[in-house]
């Protein structure tokens, strides 16, 4: 028998729907994703820590669950779709969305107007919400304002060092892990880089002791300004002038370490179809993004210049530094967002390492 559930927004609006996946009452930050595919990656992306994700595309789950497409750990609070496909069709399919959500212990909700919810978020901004099996009291609705995502990096990033080898290794790269996926490691090892994944709470001294040719600052969740300890260590690390490439949260942390500022966006960028325009050219890349914070364009570090901007809202999407071999982007060049992907940035990182060593 189908279980009725309720989505209650922080502003008091209520949507009734049906439950699938795990059965639990949860509170989280409500965001929407415009991706048409990649739902498995969305469910296992550490950047969704503490969030309730609403999919704008009406049917989710039609190609099932594929083991190679994501991890078996989820950090989001709940998942909302208009309709989920109970009979997926794909020669690689290994299961359905409902079973996968149960295995991840993630509550799901369907049978609601997800685009109406999205319009509310676009108009009023990201807000807290609760999925419950019973309507909330006035006091419970009021308490939704108290929810806040904290400690996101520590909760999602690696706590131990990991090493990945590559054939014909020519370079040594440290990935400072703030909650990264497998794509960064694959892009680097395919380019002849051995990779050492260092924990989020590593020190500048520990990273420098490895004598890397380059440092990749990974993606991750949460408010970048919350990570004061990481920012202080990164500021010290920048003084070593080691070639550095920052991605998403890594982009924000590098900007903060160099004197820039970050701010929370109205509703963020969540999806695989965000246009990033390269400054000084007419080139636009369709990119995958998943973030609620951005580097403030009017308060860039004094030693940085804009590299990319978002084609929709003009927010900063990348920086190049003038006094050190470093650059960063807000989007995910490892995501393969289209036929002209931005993974050429990994080639630029390799070139930066090689020229610095020579």
Buried (B, 14 or more C-beta within 10 A) or exposed (E): EEEEBBBBBBEEBEBEBBBBBBEBBBBBBBBBBBBBEBBBBBBBBBBBBBBBBBBBBEEBBBBBBBEEBBBEEBBBBBBBBBBBBEEBEEEEBBEBBBBBBBBBEBBBBBBBEBBEBBEBBEEBBBBBBBBBEEEBEEEBBEBBEEBEBEEBBBBBBBEEBEEBEBEEEBBBBBBBBBBBBEBBBBBBBEBEBBBBBBBBBBBBEBBBEBEBBBBBBBBBBBBBBBBEEBBEBBBBBBEEEBBBBBBBBBBBBBBBBBEBBBEEBEBBBBBBBBBBBBEEEEEEBBBBBBBBBBBBBEBBBEBBBBBBBBBEEEBBBBBBBEEBBBBBBBBBBBBBBEEEBBBEBBEEBBEBBBEEEE
